[in-house]
Each structure stands twice: as C-alpha cells, then as structure tokens.
Amino acid sequence: MSVTIASIYPEAFFAVRELRAVGHEGEGGYRTTYNLAAAPRDGDPEILVVDDAYERVYISDNQYDDRFTKAEDIAKKLIRQWTGDMWQVGEGQAGIWICAGPLPTAEEKARHTAAQEQMFEGLAKHGEALFASHEPPPEICKKAVLWLDPNAAATHPWVKERKKQDLKKCPLCKKLVEQDAIFCEHCNQQIAALPAHLNFSNPATPAAPLPPPIKSPTVTGPTGVPMSVGQSKSTPVPLGA
Ligand SMILES: [Zn+2]
C-alpha cells in the first residue's frame, strides 16, 4: 500500500529514516530518504508517495528487528517531524497533508490553502510586532508575508532580502544595519550624523559641526562603573555609592 503526501508549503522538506522497502528484506541499507520540494505560490501541490516499509527497531545488545510499518503511519511521522504539529488540520497540518486518494483533490487544496493563509497571517503579524520592537523577525515570517503577497517587499521593509554589501555593523551593539542607517534598528542609538536638512537641533546655526559619533557601547560613570548608553539617562548616581 502507499499514500500520497501533498504540500503547498513554500519551503522544501527532507528526512532520512531507518526504513527498508518491502520486497528488499535481507539486503541491508536501512536508509530511506523523503523529499518534498517547495511548492510554487499558485501552482499544483508538490507530492510525495510513501510506501509501506520495514522499520529498523532496536531491541537490545546490538539486536535489531524489522517492524512492518504502514505507509500512513510513516507519512504521519514525517508530517509531524516537518511541522512539529504546529497547526493541525484534519489528517495533516496547515499546508501539508495525507491525501484521501492517490492525488490531492481541489477540495483538499482549497481547505489547506485557507488554513495556511490563516497560519501565515499570524506569522506575518508576529514578524511585524518583532520588527516594531527592533527584534529581527525569523525567516519563516518573511516567507509567510511573501506567500500572502509576493509584492510585500515594497511595503514591508523587513521582508526585503538584505545583501551583505548593503549592511554595516552598528558600532555600539555590533548588529548588522543598513549601510546608510542613521539610527540603529537594534539598540535605537544614533550611529551617524543627521543630514543637514534634517538637523533641526539648532536652527540658528544650521552648519554647526555635529558631535563625534559615539565609539563605545558603554561610558564610564563617576565611580568608574560602566553605565549603558542611552538608558536611565536621568537616573542620578548617588554620591559615595
Ligand atoms: Zn546598535
């Protein structure tokens, strides 16, 4: 017997399991690889046919046994491994499922597309919230946003793929920021001079030189104890503390 796993997920899945195909008993080679390609946004689901197999089971003291395992059970284990049971939808998870027949139906695809959309909307919100609080959103949030809207990079700056040459290290927190960044998106500190047309700090002398950029993430307080820059600026340091 065999079952078909279908996926509309935008990432590839891969697994190696200690399984041997039925009909090849006694030939060794307990390694079966399972591959599912990343599915295109509006194309057909990717499919993977899984067969019944013998699973190598450890008994004791270098003793192993062959355990017959049904295709459906292997498929369930693969889906669990790949998705971590993140978002259950009937016989599978959002975007990846065991087909009722040999091929995915239009109804199955529609149901899983709706579930994946809902899951990705949650991931997109999560990514947006992280970005707003200056945390780098994980890749899956970016993929979710791009799956929902392939043109999202135009409206979501954090979704855009960053190239190494476009980045520099923040001199304070050492995290990567855009080459032309004036404020660091991670530590919120000013790391470069404001362009003259944006510098309103002293309108009477617009050409006044800017203070030198801060070079170190810490400054030394009156007691010699380092204080973090940009935090608790108004906290008085008690004398003799
Ligand atoms: Zn920084």
Boltz pocket constraint, residues with backbone or C-beta under 6 A from the ligand:
constraints:
  - pocket:
      binder: B
      contacts: [[A, 170], [A, 171], [A, 172], [A, 173], [A, 174], [A, 175], [A, 184], [A, 185], [A, 186], [A, 187], [A, 188], [A, 189]]
      max_distance: 6.0
